[in-house]
C-alpha cells in the first residue's frame, strides 16, 4: 500500500503535535528527510533527530517506528512528535509528500486497520464514537466497542445461525449419507426462536443505550412570559437566554445542553406561542412549531393561569410534561403536576419527571449496538429468522428455509464488516464427517 500521511493531533498551536504515516514504503519515505536511516528497522523503536528539507533543518523531533504487522494499521507506520506550531507541522507534511507520501483521506488509517484485519467494523465505529463522546457513559460505551466487547456479544448468535444453516445444507447436499444427523422442522423452529429472542434482547438494549451516544431533544414550549427562558438557564446552569418580564423577548430558538443520568439533553427554548402581527415574532413561532415536531420530549410550561387548551393542542399528541413554573407564588397546587421555580433553581421535580418520562432510570452502560446501521442489520436478521420460522411451521421445503437463513447469516457478516462471500465448509465439517 502507498504511504499516507496526516496530522493525528488537533490542528492548533500546542506544545506538541503528532504526524502519522502508514504504508509499505513508510520507512523509506521518512528516511529521505530524517537524520537517521530507518530502512533496516526490524522492531518497534524510538528515535531522536531532525526532520530536514535538504540541508535545512525543519524541526527536532521524536520519532516512533512500528514494524508490520505490529501497528494500528497492520502496516509499517511512523509517528512523528514535533513542536506544536502549525507552521512546522505543515512544513513537515509538505516535505514528506515531496518524498513520496500522499495526504490521507478521512478515516483512511482506521479503514486500513479494518481491511488488514486489525479491527472489525464495530471497533472502527467505536473509534469515531470515542472521539465524539460527550459524557463518561458515552465514552464507556465507545470503549466496549473499541476493545471488541460489543462484537463478542453477537458472536454466539452468528455461530448459532451458521451451525443451523450448516446442518440444513448437509441434509440438502448429502442425503445419501445415513450417519448424518437429520434436522427436523421442530428443531429449526426451536433454534430460530432462541436466536430471535437473543436478537430482540440486543435490539432493546441497543435502542435504549443509543441515548448515551445520540442524546435527546427537548423543546421548552408555552405562552409568552411564563418563564421558559428562566427554565432553560436553570437546567443548563448558565445565563444563556435573555430573561425579562416583557412578553416576546425570545424570538428565535435558544439552545443549551446538559447531562441527565449520562445522557446528553439538547434543550430548545422556543418563542412564546400566541397570535401575533409582528413578522419577526411570526417567524419565531413557526420555528417553535418545527422544533416541537422534531423533539423527543416537550416541556409545556404554564403559569398561575393554568393550561391554555388552544396552545396545548400543539403538543398533546407528543411525549410531554406539563410544568407549572413560578411555584413560589402559586397559591393552589394539586398533587399530580410538576411544580418548579426556575428563577430560584428549584427544578428537582422536573429533573425527576424527565428521567421517568424518558425512561433514563432503566438503562445502564453495557456492551450494545447503538447506531442506526447496527440496529438496522439486527432487525434485518430478525426478519429473515421470522421467515424461516414461518416456513418451517408451514412445512415448506427445507431449501426455502435455508434461503432465509443464508440471508440472515450474510447480514450477520455485514454487521461485523466481514465479507459476504462466505464459505460454510468450516461450519459443516467441524460438526460432521462428510465424504469419509
N, C-alpha and C positions, 0 to 999 in steps of 0.2 A: 504494500500500500504506500502511496505517496505520503510524504511528510507534511503534516498540517501544524499550524502554529496559531495560538490565540492567547490573549490576556486572560488568566484564570482568576484574578482578583478584581476588585471593583475599579472601574475606570475613573479614578480620582486621585488627588495628591494624598500620599500616605507615607509612613516610614519605609515600608517595603511593598513591592509588587511582585506577583508571580506570573511568569510566562511559561506556557506549557507547549511542548511539541510531542508528536507521536507519529511513527511511521517506520518502514523498513530501513530507510537510509538516514534515520534521525541523527545518529551519532556522527555520520559523515558531514551532514549539513552543519551541525553545531561546531564541529572541529575546524571548519573553514574560517570561523570568526571567533574561536575561543583560544586562549593562550596555552591550552593543553590538547593533546591528541586523544580523542575518545573512541577511535575506531576499533581499538582492541579490547573494549570493555567486555568483561565476562560475567560480572555480577553487579548488584546494586552498589553504588558508591557516591561519595560526596566529594566535590572538587571546589577549590577556591582559585579564582583567577580573574582574567579580564575578557570582556567581550569587545572585539575590535572591528573597526571598518577599515580594512587595510592596515596601515601603521597607526591609525588614530584609535586611541582607547575611548570606548563609549562609556563603560562603567565597570566597576569592580563588583563581582557577583559571587554568589554561592550557587553551585550547580549540582543537581541530583540526577543521577542516571539510573534508569530501570531497564534491565535486560529482559526481552521477551522470553517466556510468556508472563514473567512476574511483574506485571504493571496493571494499572487500572484498565487500559485498553487491550491488554494482551500483546501489545507490540512494543518494540523499543521505544522508550519515552525519556524525555528530559524535562526537568522543571528548573527554571532559572529564577532565582530570587535576586532582584536588583533593587536599587534605590527607587522610592515611590514617586518619582517625578514622571508625569505623563510624557514629557519631552524625551526622557531617557527610554521609557517603555516603547514609544513609537519608533525611536531610532533603532533599538534592538530588533524589534519585529521587522522593520524595513530591511535591516541587514540580513536577517535570517531568510526572508523572502528572496532577497537578491542571491542568496547562496543555495537556493533550491527548494525551500519550503513554500507552501501556499497558505493563505488565510483559511482557517477552519470556518465552516458554516455553523449555524445554530445547532447545538446538540450533537455535533459530529463526534466528539470524544466519547460520549455516552453511547452513541449508535455503534461505534466501533467496538466498544466493550460488549455490547449486546451481540453483534454479529460474530464476534470472536469467542462467544460462549462464556464470558466472564460474569455476566449478569443476565437475568431473564427480563422480560418486558415489564413485569410488575416492579422489579427492582429499579429499572430505568425510570419508570414513572415516579417511584419513591424519591429519587434524587431531585426531581423537579418539585415535588410536594415539599420536600425538606427545605428547599430554598425559599419557597413561598409560605412556609408555616407562620402563622400569626399568634399562636398560643402554644403553651407547653404540651397540651394534649395533642394538638395537630402535629407537633414535632415528633412526639412519641409514636403516633400512627405512621408517620413517614419512616421512622426508624425501623418499625416492624417490616415495612415493605422493602427497605434498603438492605436489611440483613437477611432477607429471604424467609422470614417467619410467616408473612402473609401468603406467599406461594405454597408453603408447606401445608397449610390448612386445606388446600384444594387438591393436593396430590393424591390422597386416598380416594377421592371421588373420581378423578381421572382414571386411576387404576381399576376401580370397580367397573367403570364403563368399558374400559379396554378388555378386561378379563371376560365380562359378559359377552362382548362382541366377539372375542376370540373363540369362546365356546360355540357360539352360534355359527361362526364361519367354518369351524371344523366340522360341525354336523352337516352343513350345506355342501362343503367341498370334498369331504371324505366319508360319505355314507356307508361305504363298503367295509369300514373297519369296525368290527363288533366290540372291540375293547374300549372304544371311545365313549365317554360319558355323554348320554343323550340329554340335551337341555329341554326341559318341558316348558310349556307356556306359563304354567303356575310359577315356576322358578324365575322366569323372565319378569313376571308381574311383581314377585316378591322383591327381587333385587332392584328393579326400576323404581318401585315405591320407596325403598330406602334411599336410593340416590336422589330422588325428587325431594324427599323430606330434608336430607342434608343440604341440598342446594337452596331450598326455601329458607332454611336457617341462616345460611350465608347471606342471602339477599336481604333478609330482615335486619340482620346486624349491620350490613353494609349501608343500607338506606338510612339507618339511624346515625351511624358513625360518620357518614359523609358530612354531617353538620359541622364536625370539628374542622373539616377542610374548607367547605363552601360557605359556612355561616348561614344566618337567616336575615331576611329583610323585614324590618318592622317600620310601619308608617304611623306617625302620630297625626291624628285627624280630629277635627272638631270645629266648632264655631270660632269666629274671631275672639281673641282676648279671653280664652278660657284657661290659658297657661300652658299651651303646647310647647312654646319655646323654653319656658322655665323647666318643663319636664325633661326636654332633651338635654339641657345644660346639667340638670341634676343627675341624669343617667350616665352621661359621659364624664361627669365631674370636671367640667370645663365651661367657661363662659363663651360659648361659640355663637349661639343665636342671640340676636338683639331682643331684649325684653323691655317693653314699655306698656303703659296702660292704654295706649292708643290702638284701637281696633285696626287690623290690616297692616300691622308692622311687617309681618312676614309675607313677602310677595313671591319669593322664589323658594325652591326646595333647599333647606339647610340640612347638611349631612353630618353624622357623627358615628363613632364606633366605640363599643365597649365589649368586654368579655363577660359572658354569662355561663358559669359552670364549664369553662373551657371552650365555649362556642362563640365565635365572633358574631356580634349582633350589629347589623348595619342599620342605623336609625335615619329616618327621613322626616324632618319637621316640615309639614306642608302649610300652605296658605289656608286661612280660615275659610270654610265652605259657607258661602252665602251668595245672595243675588247682588251683583254689582254692575254699575255702568262704567266703572273705571277700566280702561282697556288693559292696563298693566296687571291689575288685580284679576281680571278675567283670564289672562294667560297663566297666572299663578294657580288659579283654581283648576284650570284644565290640566296643568301639570300634576296637581294634587290627585286628581281623579286617575291619572295614568299610574302614579305611584301606588294608589290603592289596589289597582288591578294586578300589579306585579308583586305585592307584598305577601310574605308568608304569615304575617300577623298584623292586625290593626289595633292600635291603642286609640279607642274613641273617647276623647277627653271631653268631659262636661263640667259645668259649674253648678252653683246652687239653683239654677233654673231648671236643671234636670235634662233628660234626653229629648232632643229635638227630633221628632219622628220623621220629618221631611229630610233631615240630613242622615238619619240612621239607615234609611233605605239604601244609601250608597255602600254600606258596609255589612249589612245584616246577613248576607249570604257568604261572607268571608270569615275566616277564623279571626275572632276579635275579643277584646276585653273592653268593657265599659269602665272608665276610670274617672271617679269624681275627684277633681283637683280642688285645692283651697280648702282641704278638710278642716283646717284650723278655724275657719269661720262658718262652717256648716252647722246649723242648729239641729237638723234631723238626719239620722243615718240609719239605714237598715243593716241587718246582719249578714247580708249576702254580697253586697257590692264591694268594689275595691276603692278605698279612700286614701288619698295621698295629699301631702302638702309639698309640692315641688320646690317652692321658693325657700322652704326650710329644710329641704333634703330628706324629708320623711317619706321615703318611697319603698320601704321594705315590703309592704303588702303587694305592691306592683311587681317587684322582683320575684316574689314567691309565686304570684299568679302567672307570670310569664314562663317560669320554669315548668309549672304544671301544665299550662296550655301547650307549650312546645315539646312536652314530654322529655325535658332535659334531665329529669331525675331518674330516667330509665335507660340511660346509655352509659357505657364505660369504655375506657380505652383498651382495645384489644385488636389483634390482627384481623383485618377485614378489608374487603374490596369496596372501595368508596367512590370511584369515579364513574362517569356515565358509560364509558367503554366497557369497563369490567362488569358492572351490574347488568348492562345490556346483554353481554355474552352469557352471563349466568342465566338470565331469563330465556335466552335463545335455547340453551341446553335443556332447561325445564320444559320448554315447548316440545322439543324433539323426544324427550323421555316420556312426556304425556302421550305423544302419538304412538310410541312403542307399546305403552301400557294398553291403550285403547285397541290397537291392532291385536295384541295378544289376547285381550278379553273377548274380542270378536272372532278369535280363532283364525286370523288372517295368515297367509303363507309366511314362513319364517324369514324368507329373503326380504319381505316388506318391512318386518320388524327390524331386520339388520340394517336396512337403508336409513331408518330414523336414528338408530344408534350410531351409525357411521358419521352422520351429520353432527350429532351431539359430541362425538369424540373429536371431530375436526374443530368444533367450537372450543372444546377444552384446550386443544393445542393453540388455537388463536389467543386464548386468554393469557397464556404464558409467553406468547410470541414465538412458539415453536412452529416448524414447517408443517403445513397441512398435507404434504406429500408423505404420509406416514406408511410404515410397513408393519403389519400386525404379526409378522413372523415371530418376533420375540415374545409377544403376548401368547401366541398359540403354543410354541414349542417349550415354553417354560413350564407349562402345565400338562402337556400331552406328548406321548411318544408316537408321533405320526410318521409313516413311511419307514417303519422298522424293518 
